[in-house]
Amino acid sequence: MRLFKKARLNALLIIIIFILILSKQVMAANVEISVYDSAINISINGQNYSSGDLIFINSSDVLRFNSLFDGLKSIEANVSYKDRNISSDIIPISFVETGTLSNWSWQALNPIAGDFIGGDEDDLLALYSRAGNFSMIWGFEGNNNTLLEPISLWASGYGKWDGDKTKLTVGDFNDDGLSDIMAFYGYGDQHAKAWFFENSGRGFKEPDIWWSSNEGWNEAATKMISGDFNNDGLIDLLALYTFDDGKSTFWFFENDGKRLGEPKKWWGSTSQWLGEKSQVLPGDFDLDGTLDLLIMYNYGDRRARMWFFQGYGAGFYAPQVWWDSGNDGWNAGATKIAAGDFNDDGLIDIFGLYTHANKRSSAWIFVNSIGDYNNPIKLWDSGEGNWDGERTKIVSGDFDGDGLVSSIVAISDAQDKGVGVFLLGPIDDQSETDLWVRQF
């Protein structure tokens, strides 16, 4: 009797395994996925489903789609069987991309630039947040001062990542020659974590925690900057943190190639200094071989200053004013800045996109002369009704591969047409002939 029961059980297991293999083959051959404005849609044998739906392949199999990865050429799924535990599997699929940029929301995009995909040119990356705490990283490969169609480099899966609580920084944090991402993520209740996204050369691996605050750290009061600030050859993390009393501190997180150390105080304001009024850019602005910081600070009432924080490898000296607009001279709150060498003299200049009234914007260059920034040179003016700078995000990069960070990418809100991606540059002589060129 026992042998008979055992034989029946073995036969049943063989049948179940055969059914599972067959069902996987059916799914592999008949699953199609499309990306739309607010959902990922799935089609199985011509029947449409939404991501997160429970999909019955047959009477005993249930498929739930969780996350996408590897350029959306594969899908991670949980397959559950009645009265059995859930098992994970990787199922090859066919993929159809439908109107990606035309359906994107400008507010949901967080752009960064760096050499992520390989080649001589920088690439544009965008963390894109969707409903249901679902985020994706899209990459626009740089190609001779143009950007190629976006490809997916990572996806979180639903309910796993809120892009609105994320601050991104760029660098080769593990010193393998590829640009990675460090994402600073806020969990509320004074808790934050630094997540390391390792670049595999084909996309980003699942993130790893490189630092956790446990408690006592407000992500919303933090601005993140990356760079090799202590000259040890590894990219570190720097945080401008604003306390409840309005004073701010720069905290240094040293990178050992595997984790970030506990933060060390590198500078603290003695009076009010608000991170929300500070736009921070890293770079060797004085050409002494050590990374510095440049901050455009908004004083309100159309008054702005450029503050230079000289780095010495273990902190920052007291800041110096390198440019002052004077009273009623410049509205820093209406300005978005990026760093680059825009006159090919080896010094880091500042690009400013300035928003005027009536949907008019202008582009300006602040030329670095070491010790101060000259009054800005006007590069471009959109005219009224042609460009809303308030609904534009900018990044600088070397998108033509000549070794100079001298181009600007702008992502603008095209409203009912999704987003527009524009490229300005390379700007190497402040020529007025350098105009925005629409990429998408």
MARMIFI-354404 format. One record per atom (N, C-alpha, C): residue in one letter; x, y, z. Coordinates in steps of 0.02 Angstrom, whole numbers, plus 50000, padded with zeros to 5 digits. Example, Ala and Ser with C-alpha at 12.3 -4.5 7.8 and 13.67 -1.06 7.14 Angstrom:
<pts>
a506604971650390a506154977550390a506604983550390s506424988850354s506844994750357s506455000250394
</pts>
This chain:
<pts>
m500424994050000m500005000050000m500435006350000r500965006350043r501405012250046r501755013349979l501975007649948l502295008349882l501815011049831f501175008749835f500675011149788f500545018649797k500485020749861k500385027949876k500975032049852k501585029249865k502185032849844k502215033449769a502015028049734a502015028249660a501515033349635r500915033449666r500415038349646r500665045449658l501005046449716l501265053049732l501795055149681n502245050649664n502765052249615n502455053949547a501945049949528a501615051249465a501275058049466l500965059749523l500635066249530l501145071949524l501715071049556l502245076249553l502485077049481i502565071549446i502795071949377i502285075849334i501645074349346i501125077849309i501135085249325i501205086949390i501225094049410i501805097549378i502395094349380i502995097449350i502885098449275f502575093449242f502445094049170f501975099849156i501455100549198i500975106149190i501325112849199l501755113249250l502105119549264l502565121349206i502935116349181i503375117749125i502975120049065l502415116549052l501985118348996l501705125349005s501475126949067s501185133549078s501715138949070k502335137549090k502865142549081k503015143549007q503005138148969q503115138748897q502555142748864v501935141548886v501375145448860v501455152748877m501635154148940m501725161148960m502295164348922a502835160748913a503415163648878a503245165348807a502805161448776a502655162448706a502095167448694n501705168948746n501095172848734n501025178948778v501545180748815v501515186548859v501785192648823e501415198048823e501645204348794e501515209848844i501995214548849i501925219848898i502015226648864s501625231548884s501665238248856s501675243348912v502075248748903v502105254148952v501665259848929y501185261748970y500745267348955y500835272749007d500385277649006d500465283549048d500505281949122s500065277849147s500035276849219s500025269449239a500155265049192a500115257949209a500545253849162i500695247849184i501025242949142i500495237749125n500345237049063n499815232549041n500095226049015i499755220649028i499985213949011i499455210548969s499675207148918s499225203348875s499445196048874i498995191548890i499135184448887i498605181148843n498855178248789n498405175148740n497855179948717g498035186348710g497555191348686g497125194348740q497165191848802q496775194548857q497195199748895n496935205848906n497305211148937n497205211249013y497755212649048y497755213149122y498165219149142s498095221449203s498505226749232s499015223749279s499595227149284s500105224649329s499825224349400g499975218949433g499715217949501g499095213649502d498765212649444d498185208249441d498385200949454l497925197349482l498005190049487l497765187049422i498205183549388i498045180949322i498045173249325f497485170249310f497425162949310f497625160249241i498185156749238i498395153849176i497985147549162n497875143549213n497405138049208n497075137349276s496755131849290s496365131249351s496775131149414s497425130049408s497825129349469s498405134349474d498535138349422d499115142849422d498885150149425v499225153949466v499085161149473v499735164949461l499715169949418l500305173949401l500205181049424r500665183649462r500645190749481r501285194149458f501215199249417f501805202849393f502025207849445n502675207749462n502925212149515n503395217549490s503895215849452s504385220949433s504705219349366l504995224649336l505315224049271l506045225749277f506445223049233f507155224549235f507485222649169d508125223949165d508525221949106d508215224649041g508095231249041g507845234348980g507155232048961l506765229549009l506095227148996l506085221348947k506625217448947k506645211548905k506465205248945s506425205949010s506225200449053s505755203149106i505415198549139i504955200649191i505035195949251e505035198849309e505065194949370e504345193649394a504185187449404a503495185849421a503485181049480n502945181449518n502805176349568n502255171949542v502385165449539v501875160749517v501665156649577s501025156749593s500775152849650s500325147349625y500325141849660y499925136149642y499465134549701k498855132549687k498365131349739k498655126549792d498595128749855d498815124749912d499575123749912r499935128149878r500655127449877r500975134249889n501605134249908n501965140449921n502095144149856i502195150749863i502355154849804i503075153549783s503175152749720s503855152049693s504005157649645s504625159849641s504825165149595s505125162249533d505035165749478d505315163349415d505445169249369i505885168449322i506035173449271i505745170949205i505315174749175i504955172649115i505125177349058p505415174849003p505545179348946p504885181648915i504885187948892i504275190748864i504435194748802s503935196448764s504005201448711s503785208148740f504085213548717f503955220148747f503775225148693v503255228948706v503055234348661v503045240848700e503435245648678e503455252248712e502995256948674t502525260048710t502015264048678t502035271248703g502235275848662g502195282948677g502515284948742t503135282648755t503435283648820t503475290948839l503855294948802l503955301948822l503325306048817s502905304448770s502295308248761s501805307348819n501915302148859n501475300748915n501795302148982w502425303948983w502765305049047w502525311449080s502575311549146s502435317449186s503095320949204w503125327349189w503735331249203w503905331149278q503405331849319q503515332149391q503795325649419a503675320049386a503885313549411a504595311649391l504935316049353l505615314649328l506145317749372n506675314049385n507255316549421n507875315049379p508125319949339p508675318549292p509365319349323i509835315249300i510545315849317i510955314149255a511595315949256a512025314749198a512665311349220g512945307149177g513575303749189g513685298449135d514275295449136d514425290249086d514195283549113f513565281849102f513275275749130f513285269849081i513255271449016i513165266148967i513805264448931g514315268648936g514945267348903g515055272048844g515655272048816g515815276748763g516125283048791d516265287748746d516585293948767d516095299148794e515465298648773e514975303748791e514635302148857d514405307448891d513975306648949d513275304548925d512905301648971d512225299448957d511755303149005l511125303348987l510605306149030l510225300549062l510145300849128l509735296049164l509155299749197a508605296349204a508025299249238a507695294049282l507635295549346l507225291549390l506505293849381y506075289149362y505385290949347y504925287449397s504515291449431s504075288949483s503375288049457r503085282249470r502405280949448r501955279949509a501305279749497a500835278549550a500965271649581g500795271049644g500885264649678g501585263249700n501985268749713n502685267849735n503065263249688f503015264849624f503365261149572f503825265949536s504475264449534s504965268849503s505385265049453m505605268749402m506045265849350m506625270649337i507185267849316i507745271849293i507805270949218w507745276449182w507795276449109w508455279649088g508775276849038g509405279449014g509355281748941f509585287948929f509635290748861f510385290748844e510595286448801e511305285948785e511535292048745g512095295048766g512395300448729g512745297948667n512645301348610n512925299048547n513065305048503n513695307548508n513915313148465n513455319148471n513355321248533n512945327148550n512215326348532t511985320148532t511275318648528t511125313448582l510485312448594l510265307448643l509845302248607l509985295948621l509615290548590l508975289248629e508535285348598e507895283648630e508015280448698p507595281948747p507715279348815p507615271848820i508025268748862i507955261648878i507895261048954s507555255848976s507475254749048s508095251349076l508365254149130l508965251349162l508815248449230w508235249849258w508035246949323w507305248549336a506965244049370a506285245349392a506185242249460s505815245749502s505755243649572s505225238349583g504705238349542g504115234449557g503625238649599y502995236849597y502485240849630y502545240349706g502445246049738g502445246349811g503135246049842k503665247049802k504345245949828k504775252249830w504615257449790w505075263149789w504685269449771d504725274449815d504395280949804d504915285949781g504895287749717g505385292449691g505355299349723d504785301249750d504715307849781d505125308249846k505315302649874k505705302549936k506435301049923t506655301949860t507315299949839t507725305849815k508355306249836k508835310949810k509415306949779l509585308549716l510085304749679l510745308449675t511295304649680t511965307149665t512325302049621v512835304349586v513175300249535v513915299549553g514195293749539g514905292749546g515095285449540d515735284049529d515985277149528d516145275249599f515635273449637f515715272449709f516115266149726n516105261149683n516485254949698n517115254349657d517305259749621d517945260249587d518045254549537d517515253049498d517585247949446d517575250849376g517605257549371g517625260749306g516955262549277l516405260849311l515735262449288l515395267249336s515015271849308s514645276649350s514055273149383d513995274049448d513455271049487d512995276549512i512495274649550i512025279349581i511995278049656m511995283349694m511845282949766m511195286649776a510705283049804a510045285949814a509925286749889f509795292849910f509655294349980f508895294349988y508645289850030y507925288450034y507675289950104g507125293750107g506825295550171g506235291050189y506215288750251y505695284350274y505215287650323g505295294250333g504885297550384g505145295850453d504855299150504d505045297850573d505795298450584q506105303450549q506815304850559q507255298850543h507115295450487h507495289550468h507655289950394a508275288450376a508485288650305a509005283150293k509065281250229k509565276350208k509885278650143a510515276750134a510865277850071a510905271150035w510585270749976w510565264649937w511045265149878f511455260049869f511945259849816f511665255749757f511615259049699f511415255649637f512035254349596e512255248149595e512855246349557e512685245649483n513105248749442n513035248449370n513345241949344s512945237849312s513195231449285s513475232149215g513405238049184g513595238949115g513005237949068r512465234649094r511855233649055r511245236449091g511365239349148g510825241849190g511065242049261f510615242749308f510795243249378f510545237149416k510985234549458k510805228949501k510325231349556e510015226649589e509585228449645e509985232149698p509715237649725p510115241949770p510305238549835d510865240849862d511135238249925d511205244149974i511035243050036i511085248350087i511815249450105w512045255650095w512725257450113w512755261750176w512195264250199w512175268050261w511455268650284s511355268450350s510685269250379s510725273650440s510265278250446s510285283050502s509985280150565n509595274750559n509195272150614n508665277250635e508875282850664e508415288250679e508815294750684g508455300350685g508795306650694g509025309950630w508755307950572w508975311150509w508355312250465n508255318550446n507675320550406n507895321250333e507665316650291e507855316950220e507625323450187a507045326050208a506785332050177a507215338150191a507615337950244a508055343550262a508765342650235t508855338050187t509515336050163t509595337450089k510175340050070k510395340350000k511025336049994m511045331749942m511585326949934m512055329049877i512705328249888i513215329749838i513725324049839s513995322149782s514495316849780s515135319449748g515695316249768g516345318049740g516895315349785d517515315249758d518095312949797d518365318949837f518045320349893f518215326349930f518845325649973n519045319449990n519645318650031n520235316049991n520185315949924n520735314249879n521025307349892d520595302449907d520845295549916d520685291149856g520395294049803g520245290349743g519555287249742l519165287849796l518495285149799l517985290749804i517395289749774i516865294749775i516495294349841d516475299949876d516155300349941d515475303849934l515135304349990l514485307649992l514525313550041l514215319050022l514195324950064l513465327150070a513275329150131a512575331150143a512565338150173l512165342550143l512005348950175l511355347950213y511405348550279y510835346950322y510625353250360t509985354950355t509705360850389t509315358750451f509505361550508f509175359950571f508555364350581d508185362750633d507555366350645d507675373650662d508275375450687d508415382450704d508645386550644g508665383450584g508865387050523g509605386850509k510015383950553k510725383150539k510845376750500s511395376650463s511545370850421s512255368350433t512355361950417t512995358550424t513135354350362f513775354250341f513995349450290f514265343350326w513955337550312w514165331150340w514515326950286f515085324150304f515485320250258f515415312850273f515215308950221f515155301650227f515725298550187e516235295850221e516805293050186e516635286150157n516845285150095n516735278950059n517365274550063d517275268250085d517845263550085d517815258650027g517355259949980g517275255549922g516745250349931k516505249549993k515985244550008k515405247450048r515545252650087r515045255750129r515225263050141l514745266850166l514865273750187l514945273950263g515445277750286g515545278350357g515045283050389e515055283350455e514615287850491e514815295150475p514335299550469p514485306450447p514925310250496k515385314250467k515825318650505k515675325950486k515675330250535k515525337250523k516115340650489w515985343550430w516515346950393w516425354550391w515845356950406w515725364150410w515035365250440g514975370550480g514335372350508g514235379850508s513635382050491s513495389250490s513415391750562t513605397950573t513535400950639t512895404950645s512575406150589s511925409650588s511475405950538q510905408750524q510425405250481q510715404150411w510665398050389w510855396050322w510385390350303l509945391650256l509425386850238l509605382950176g509575376350182g509705372050125g509215373250069e508595374850085e508085375850034e508225381949991k508645386550016k508835392449978k509525391749946s509805385749949s510485384549925s510475379749866q510795381749811q510925377249756q511675375649758v511845369249768v512535367149782v512825363449722l513435365449701l513795362149647l514495360349670p514725354149659p515415352349675p515875353449616g516515354449630g517015355149577g517645358249604d518185357549567d518815360749585d518815367749553f518485372349586f518375378949557f519005383349558d519495381849602d520095385949605d520715382349578l520615376349549l521155372449517l521735370949564d521585369449627d522115367549674d522155359949684g521755356149646g521775348949650g521315345749700t520925349749737t520455347249787t519765349849772l519255345549780l518575347549765l518325352949813d517975357749785d517665363249823d516915362849813l516565367849840l515845368649830l515695375749809l515195376449767l514945383049748l514195383149763i513965388049800i513265388549818i512985395249793m512435394849755m512045400849741m511505401249795y511515406749833y511055407449890y510535412849875n509915411149890n509355415549878n509185419549941y509295426149939y509155430449996y508455433549993g508095432049939g507445435249929g507535442349905d506985445549887d506995452649864d507495453649807r507555448649763r507995449049704r508715450549723r508955446849774r509655447449795r509955440449797a510525439449764a510845432849761a511595433749771r511905428449797r512625428149803r512875421149783m513485421049755m513855414849743m514365414149799w514315408849839w514775407449893w515245401849874f515895403049883f516415398049868f516655394849933f516575388149938f516825384349996f517445380649974q518025382949994q518645379749974q518755373350014g518865367849978g519005361550011g519745360650024y519915357350080y520625355850094y520725348450108g520245344250090g520315337050097g520055334150161a519925338450211a519645336150274a519115340950299g518865345050256g518355349950275g518355355750226f518015361050246f517975367150205f518165373250247y518545377650214y518685384050247y518055388350248a518085393750286a517505398350289a517355400850219p516725401050199p516545402750130p516705409950113q516835411050048q516975417750022q516455419449968v516285425849964v515825428149912v516205429049847w515995425449796w516305425949730w515875429949681w515265431449700w514835435749658w514255438049700d514065444349691d513505447249728d513095451249679s512465449649674s512035453149625s511875460249646g511945461649712g511715468049737g510965467949746n510715473049779n509995473449792n509605474049727d509055470349723d508615470349665d508995468749601g509495464049607g509915462649549g509805455849517w509595450849557w509535444149529w509095439949574n508605436649544n508155432349582n508415425149580a508755423049633a509015416249635a508465411049637g507895412949665g507335408249667g507045406749598a507185411049550a506955410049481a507515407249437t508055404849467t508645402549430t508785395249445k508965391549393k509205384749400k509905384549371i510385381649409i511085382049388i511385375149376a511915375149335a512305369149321a513025371349308a513495366849320a514215368449313a514505365449250g514995368949221g515345366449163g515875371449139d516295369249094d516795373749064d516505376348999f516205382249002f515825384848945f516215389648901n516865390648915n517285394648870n517955391348856d518015384848874d518595380848857d519245383848883d519225386448946d519835389148976d520075384849035g519755379049046g519965374649100g519665376249167l519255381449172l518945383349235l518205381749234i517935380349293i517225378449298i516795384749302d516375385649253d515905391149250d515215388849273i514755393549276i514075392049298i513585394049244f513135389449227f512585390749181f511965392149223g511585397249204g510965398849240g510375399449192l509845395749206l509215396449169l508765400749212y508585406649186y508225411649225y507505412249199t507035412049246t506325412349228t506055419449239h505765422149186h505435428649188h504685427649191a504325433049191a503595432549190a503355430549121n502725428349116n502385426949053n502735421549012k502955416249047k503265410449014k503845412448968r504275416748994r504885418748959r505485416549001s505985413748969s506595411549003s507205413948965s507765414549001s508395416348969s508955412148998a509485411248958a510065407348979a510665411948987w511045410849042w511605415249060w512215411049079i512815413949068i513435410749088i513805415349137f513985412549196f514415415949244f515115413249234v515575417449210v516255415249194v516695415449256n517045410049269n517485409349327n518165412649312s518375417049355s519045420149349s519475418749410i519295413549450i519625411649512i519665417549560g519225417549606g519165422949655g518505426549648d518215426249590d517545429049581d517245426349516y516595427449509y516245426049447y516035432649416n516205433449352n516025439649317n515265440049311n515015446049302n514295446849291n514085442549232p513505439549236p513305434449186p513235437249116i513395432949067i513325434548997i512685431248972k512265435148939k511635432448913k511765428448850l511535422248850l511655417748794l511045416848750w510445417148780w509845415448743w509235418248779d508735420148740d508105422648768d507535419648728s507065416548764s506515413048730s505995417748701g505935423748730g505375428048714g504755425848753e504275430348760e503685428948800e503265423348771g503015419248816g502555413848797g502885407748767n503555407448765n503885402048729n504235396848774w504385398648836w504745393748879w504595395348952d504335390248988d504195390949059d504775387849098g505225392049123g505795389549160g505615386349226e505055388349254e504835385349317e504665377949309r504495376049248r504325369049234r504855365949189t505485367249208t506065364549172t506575362049222k506865356349208k507415353649248k508035353049203i508625354949230i509225355049188i509785350949221v510215348149178v510835344849199v511375346549148s511995346649170s512555347849125s512935341449114g513275340949056g513665334949042g514085335748980d514515330748968d514925330448909d514575325848859f514075328548824f513665324448780f513955323648710d514515327248695d514835326348630d515485322548635g515705320848696g516285316648705g516955319948692d516985326648699d517625330148687d518025331148751g517785328548807g518145329248870g517945335148911l517505339448885l517275345348921l516535344648940v516375346149002v515675346749021v515445353548999s515125353848940s514965360348911s514295360448876s513875355448890s513205355348861s512685354948917i512085357248901i511535357248949i510955353348918v510675348848957v510045345648938v509495348448981a508945350448949a508355353048983a507775348348971i507435346549025i506815342649021i506245347249040s505805348448993s505275353349005s504585349949004d504105353349033d503425350949036d503065352748972a502895347648932a502525348848870a501775347948882q501575347648945q500875347148966q500535341248933d500055342348889d499675336748862d500095332448814k500725334448801k501155330548758k501715327248797g501635326748863g502125323448905g502705327948922v503315326048904v503905330048917v504295331248853g504685336648851g505135337948797g505855337848822v506305334848785v507005334448803v507405338548752f507765343548776f508135348148733f508875348048752l509295349548703l510015349848713l510285356548691l510665359848734l510995366148718l511745365148722g512085366448667g512805366048668g513065361048617p513715359748618p514175362048670p514275369748669i514275372548728i514385379748736i515125380648751d515515383048704d516225383848715d516475390948705d516015395448682d516245402348671d515685407448685q515155405348721q514575409648734q514265412348670s514315408448616s514045410648552s513285410548554e512985415848528e512255416148525e511965411348473t512395408248433t512145403448384t512005396648416d512235395648478d512085389348514d511385389748542l510915386248513l510215386448534l509985379548555w509415379448589w509125373048609w508935369048547v509115362648549v508915357948496v508495352548528r507885351748503r507435346848532r507675339748513q507745335548564q507945328648553q507325324048547f506835325248591f506225321248591f505635325748604
</pts>
